[in-house]
Amino acid sequence: VYLMRPQLPLGCFDLCVIPRHDNPPARANVIVSEGPLNPMRPSTGRDARLGLILLGGPSAHHAFDVKDVLRQIDALLARTQAQGLHWVVTDSRRSPAALASRLAARRDLAFHSHRDTAPDWLPGMLASAAQAWISVDSMAMIFEALSAGAAVGLLDVSARRRDRITAIADDLRARGLVMTGL
């Protein structure tokens, strides 16, 4: 069994589990996954008042404009203010230091640096949050949130180039699997 797209011919394996974004061929020994496999399972214990914002950072595929991300967070909070959501935000190892300092200073959300959270913190939050908004550079977190069953929205960051990774967000939007409209 091979997870992800193998470097060897697919016929070398009894079973290959390959994410949709890798464009796997239709073969008897291929199972197409929605994204990378992850440990999350759907949760029914959602807190309708809890919103989660997960932020990545610059990568080989995406740039990351801190001011633009903060503008999108402001728009999200303004749009959901009437819902009375309590917003929790976390960063990641790729997040710019300027982002963490700006978020930590805010009083309209609770910021938890990834450096200060336990390994089970994020899975617990994903299992509890009614909705999760995630920067599009963070594919693993997007698919973990979808697997957990949260309503998932995407925060846009610029693509450095158009490729199969940067196309994932557009595909999720086109298939109605994520919320849009910030």
N, C-alpha and C positions, 0 to 999 in steps of 0.2 A: 504494500500500500504506500502510495506517495501522496503527501499533502503539498499543495501548490503545484505549479507547472514544472515537471521534471526537465532536467537538461538532457537526459537520455530519451530515446524514443518511447512513446506511450505504451507500445506493445511489450516493453520490458517489465511492466507492472500488472498485477492482477486488478488493481483499482487505483485510480488517481482522482483526488478531490481537488478540483481546480476552480479558483474564483472566476466569476463571470467576466470581470474586467481583463482577464488574460485570454479571452476569446477561445475557450477550449473547443475542440471539435466534438461533434456528436459521435460518440463511440460507446460500445457496450461497457467498457471498463472505465468510463469517465462519469463522475458525478460533479455537477456544476454547483458550487456554493455561491451564495449572494455576496460574500466577501471572505476575508480571511477567517478561518475558524477561531473561535474565542470561547472562553469559559462561561459567558453570560447565558442565562436562561430567562424566559419570560416571567415577569413578576406580576402578581395581582395585588400586592400591597402598596399601591401608589398613594402618595400624599398630593391631593389636588392643589395644594397651596405651595408646593415646592417646585422651583425651576432651577435647572442646573446649566451652567455655561462652562464649556470645556475649551481651552485655548492651547493651540500648538505654538508654532513659530516657524521661522524661515527653514526651508529645506531645499533639496536639489530641484524639486518640482514647483515650489511655491515661494513667493516673496511674503513679507509680513509687515504691513504698515500699521504700527501701533495706534496712531491717531484714527485711522479708518476703522479699525476693530473697536476702539472705544466709542466711536460715533455709532456703530451698529449696536453696541451694547446699550447706549443711551436710547436709541430708537426702540429696541426691544423692551426695555423697562418702561418707557413711555406708553408703548402700545399695550402692555399687559398690566398697567397700573390698576385699572378697574377690577382686574381679577384678584387682586390682593395677594399676588405671588410673593413668596420669599425667595430671593435669588441667591444662589450659592455659586461662586466662581472658583475655578482652579486653573492653574497654568500647567506647563509641562517642562521637561528638561530643555526643550528647544525655545521656550518663550523668552523674548528679550527681557533683560533686567528692568528696563524702563516700564514695561507693562506691569510687572509685579508691584513696583513701587506706586504706580498710579492707581491700581486696583486696591491695594492695601489702604490707601488714604480715603477711599470712598465710604460713605455711610449708608448708601442705598442698596448695598449688597454685602454679602459675607464672603470675603476672600480667604481661601485656604491654599497656600503654596503647596505644590507637589512635594516639596522638601520636608514639609511638616505633617504629612498625612501617612497613616499606616497603610500597608499593602491592601487591606480589605476596605479602605475608605471609599475609593471610587466605585468598586462593584456594589457596595451598599447604597451609595448615592444613586447610581443608575437604576437599582432595583426599586428605589423609593420615589424618585422624581417623576412628576406628571409629564414634564417636558424637558428636553435637553437640547440646547443650542451649541453647536460645535463648529469650530473653524474648519474650513474645507481641507486644510492641509493635514488634518488629523484623521486619516482613514481608519486606523485601528479603533479610535474612540467612536467614530461614527457607526461602525458596524457593531461595536459592543453595545452602544445605546439602542440600535435597532434590534439587536438580539434580546436585550432586556425588555423590550416592549414599550419603551418610552416614546412619546410623540417627539420626533427629531426634527430640528430645524438647522439650517446651515448658515454660518457666518462666512461671508465671502472674503477671500484674500486673493491677490493677483497670482496668476499662473506665470511661471518663468517661461514656459513653452507649452504648447499643446501636445499632450501625449496620453497614453492609456490611463495613467494615474490622475491627471487633471480632468479627464473626461468622466470620471466616476461620479462626481457631484452632479453634472448635467444629466447623466443617465438616471440617477436616483430621483432627481426632480421630474424628469420627463415621465417616469413611471409612477409618480405620485407617492413615493415612499418617504419623502421628507416634506416638511413645511417650508414654504417660501414667503417672501413678501416683506422684507425689512427695508 
